[in-house]
């Protein structure tokens, strides 16, 4: 049987988690609940961590977006849904997503679609285009960007 953490132990453990990697308030709240702390204790710990700047959802958004665009090659739509799932405020999400450069997004999408078009099997150009559109949509790219890049690739 696991021993229940005290308030101070949970606070120190949560602060240690935040120093190792950027965390949002939702992640820490879930962790605190898994440690069987009460809602009041969890809220107090999160408040303390925010005031001591261990948790900053705006900073988390910036890092999350940077990582997902660079390493996972995600588009804005998929990033937005992932941040909404973490219960991040919509204003913070919008502000962070505005920092994404559309030129770099188009370049990234172009590279992804060119690479994908080499690896797919298709009967005609219509089927190829459909598969590429579905692939790009699943990565969270916006339809107008997808259409622009596909038109550019066709020419």
C-alpha positions as CSV (number, residue, x, y, z in Angstrom):
1,X,0.0,0.0,0.0
2,X,1.4,3.4,-1.0
3,X,1.8,6.1,1.6
4,X,-0.1,9.3,0.9
5,X,2.1,12.3,0.2
6,X,1.9,15.3,2.5
7,X,1.3,18.8,1.1
8,X,5.0,19.7,1.4
9,X,6.2,16.5,-0.2
10,X,3.8,16.9,-3.1
11,X,4.8,20.5,-3.5
12,X,8.5,19.6,-3.7
13,X,7.9,16.7,-6.0
14,X,5.7,18.8,-8.4
15,X,8.3,21.6,-8.4
16,X,11.0,19.0,-9.3
17,X,8.8,17.8,-12.2
18,X,8.5,21.4,-13.4
19,X,12.3,22.0,-13.3
20,X,13.0,18.9,-15.4
21,X,10.6,19.7,-18.2
22,X,8.1,22.5,-19.1
23,X,4.7,21.6,-17.7
24,X,1.3,23.2,-17.9
25,X,-1.1,23.5,-15.0
26,X,-3.3,20.7,-16.4
27,X,-0.4,18.3,-16.4
28,X,0.5,19.1,-12.8
29,X,-3.1,18.9,-11.7
30,X,-3.5,15.4,-13.2
31,X,-0.2,14.3,-11.5
32,X,-1.4,15.7,-8.2
33,X,-4.7,13.8,-8.5
34,X,-2.8,10.6,-9.2
35,X,-1.0,11.2,-5.9
36,X,-4.4,11.2,-4.2
37,X,-4.3,14.8,-3.0
38,X,-7.5,16.7,-2.4
39,X,-8.8,19.3,-4.8
40,X,-8.0,22.1,-2.3
41,X,-4.4,20.9,-1.8
42,X,-4.0,20.5,-5.6
43,X,-5.3,24.0,-6.2
44,X,-3.0,25.5,-3.5
45,X,0.1,23.7,-4.9
46,X,-0.7,24.9,-8.4
47,X,-1.2,28.4,-7.2
48,X,2.1,28.3,-5.4
49,X,3.9,26.9,-8.4
50,X,2.5,29.6,-10.7
51,X,3.5,32.4,-8.3
52,X,7.0,30.9,-8.1
53,X,7.0,30.7,-11.9
54,X,7.5,27.0,-12.0
55,X,4.3,26.8,-14.1
56,X,3.5,29.3,-16.9
57,X,0.9,28.2,-19.4
58,X,2.0,30.9,-22.0
59,X,5.6,29.7,-21.8
60,X,4.4,26.1,-22.1
61,X,2.4,27.0,-25.2
62,X,5.4,28.6,-26.9
63,X,7.6,25.6,-26.2
64,X,4.9,23.1,-27.1
65,X,4.4,24.8,-30.5
66,X,8.1,25.0,-31.2
67,X,8.5,21.3,-30.5
68,X,5.5,20.1,-32.4
69,X,6.3,22.1,-35.5
70,X,10.0,21.3,-35.5
71,X,10.0,17.6,-34.5
72,X,6.6,16.2,-35.1
73,X,5.8,18.4,-38.2
74,X,2.4,19.3,-37.0
75,X,0.2,22.0,-38.4
76,X,-1.7,24.7,-36.5
77,X,-5.0,22.8,-36.3
78,X,-3.5,19.7,-34.7
79,X,-1.5,21.9,-32.3
80,X,-4.6,23.8,-31.3
81,X,-6.5,20.6,-30.5
82,X,-3.6,19.3,-28.5
83,X,-3.4,22.5,-26.4
84,X,-7.2,22.6,-26.0
85,X,-7.0,19.0,-24.6
86,X,-4.6,20.3,-22.0
87,X,-7.2,22.9,-21.0
88,X,-5.0,25.9,-22.0
89,X,-6.9,29.2,-22.2
90,X,-8.0,30.0,-25.8
91,X,-6.4,33.5,-25.7
92,X,-3.0,32.0,-24.9
93,X,-3.4,29.4,-27.7
94,X,-4.3,32.1,-30.2
95,X,-1.4,34.3,-29.1
96,X,1.1,31.5,-29.3
97,X,-0.2,30.2,-32.7
98,X,0.2,33.7,-34.2
99,X,3.9,33.4,-33.7
100,X,4.1,30.6,-36.3
101,X,5.6,31.8,-39.5
102,X,3.4,30.9,-42.5
103,X,6.4,30.7,-44.8
104,X,8.1,28.1,-42.7
105,X,4.7,26.3,-42.5
106,X,4.5,26.2,-46.3
107,X,8.1,25.1,-46.6
108,X,7.5,22.3,-44.1
109,X,4.3,21.2,-45.8
110,X,5.9,21.2,-49.2
111,X,8.7,18.9,-47.9
112,X,6.2,16.6,-46.2
113,X,4.0,16.3,-49.3
114,X,7.0,15.8,-51.7
115,X,8.3,13.0,-49.4
116,X,4.9,11.4,-49.0
117,X,4.2,11.5,-52.8
118,X,7.2,9.3,-53.4
119,X,5.9,6.6,-51.0
120,X,2.3,6.3,-51.9
121,X,0.7,4.0,-54.4
122,X,-2.1,5.5,-56.6
123,X,-3.9,4.7,-59.9
124,X,-4.3,8.3,-61.1
125,X,-3.6,11.9,-60.1
126,X,-7.0,12.3,-58.5
127,X,-6.3,9.5,-56.1
128,X,-2.8,10.7,-55.4
129,X,-4.1,14.2,-54.6
130,X,-6.8,12.8,-52.3
131,X,-4.3,10.8,-50.4
132,X,-1.9,13.7,-50.0
133,X,-4.8,16.0,-48.8
134,X,-5.9,13.4,-46.2
135,X,-2.3,13.0,-45.1
136,X,-1.7,16.8,-44.7
137,X,-5.1,17.2,-42.9
138,X,-4.2,14.5,-40.5
139,X,-1.0,16.4,-39.7
140,X,-3.1,19.4,-38.8
141,X,-2.4,21.7,-41.8
142,X,-5.0,24.1,-43.1
143,X,-6.8,23.3,-46.3
144,X,-5.8,26.6,-48.1
145,X,-2.1,25.9,-47.4
146,X,-2.5,22.3,-48.6
147,X,-4.2,23.4,-51.9
148,X,-1.5,26.1,-52.5
149,X,1.3,23.6,-52.0
150,X,-0.3,20.9,-54.1
151,X,-0.9,23.3,-56.9
152,X,2.7,24.4,-56.7
153,X,3.9,20.8,-56.8
154,X,1.8,20.0,-59.8
155,X,3.3,22.9,-61.8
